[in-house]
Structures are given as structure tokens and as C-alpha cells.
Amino acid sequence: MDKSDILKSVGLKIKKLRETKGLSQVDLVGKMQGNIDTTNISRIESGRTNPTLYTLYRIAEALEVKVNDLIEY
């Protein structure tokens, strides 16, 4: 699996978890600690950017899951 596949897999997992919880990207950003833009969430979910470990942690906290849940494939 190459980098692009991993980023797309993580992004898709985040998107599915977010949608399962009935959250929009704006809602997710509102639940996250610190500053992050909705366009950054969009880029992460589409696999167009490589989120930092801390960003993944903040997303996991906002989605009430473990970081492992975001990166398992």
C-alpha cells in the first residue's frame, strides 16, 4: 500500500465515522480542540493532505473514538 492509498483510507474512515455520528464537517470542526479549517477536514477526508498525529488525535477525540480506529484498514 502506498502513501496515497493510506491517506485515502484514513480519510474515508474519518468521513464514514463523521457521517455515522450525523456530523457535518462544520460540526466536526466545532467539536475539535484548537483551530482547524473545514477545508482542511475536506482535504483530509479526500486523502489530499497528510494530517499530523496531533490532528488525528483531535479528530478522534471529537468523534469519540480512538486514534487506532482512524488508521486501521
SVG drawing of the C-alpha trace seen along z (x, -y; Angstrom):
<svg xmlns="http://www.w3.org/2000/svg" viewBox="-27 -28 31 31">
<polyline fill="none" stroke="black" stroke-width="0.4" points="0.0,0.0 1.5,-3.3 1.2,-6.7 -1.8,-7.8 -3.7,-4.7 -3.1,-5.1 -4.2,-8.8 -7.4,-7.9 -8.1,-5.0 -7.7,-7.2 -9.8,-10.0 -12.6,-7.6 -12.6,-6.2 -12.9,-9.7 -15.7,-10.6 -17.7,-7.4 -17.3,-7.9 -18.3,-11.5 -21.4,-10.7 -22.4,-7.8 -22.5,-10.2 -24.6,-12.6 -22.0,-15.4 -21.2,-17.8 -17.6,-18.9 -18.5,-22.2 -19.9,-20.2 -16.7,-18.2 -14.5,-21.3 -16.7,-22.8 -16.1,-19.8 -12.3,-19.8 -9.7,-21.4 -7.7,-24.3 -8.0,-25.9 -8.7,-24.0 -10.5,-25.0 -13.3,-23.0 -11.3,-23.0 -8.5,-21.1 -11.1,-18.5 -12.2,-18.2 -8.7,-17.7 -8.0,-15.0 -11.2,-13.2 -10.4,-13.1 -6.8,-11.9 -5.3,-15.1 -3.3,-16.0 -1.3,-14.2 -2.7,-15.1 -0.3,-15.3 -0.6,-12.9 -2.0,-15.7 -4.7,-16.5 -5.6,-12.8 -5.8,-12.8 -8.1,-15.9 -10.3,-14.3 -10.5,-11.1 -11.4,-13.0 -14.1,-14.9 -15.6,-11.7 -15.2,-10.0 -13.1,-7.1 -9.5,-6.0 -6.8,-7.2 -6.4,-3.5 -10.0,-3.5 -9.0,-6.1 -5.9,-4.4 -7.0,-0.7 -7.6,0.7"/>
</svg>
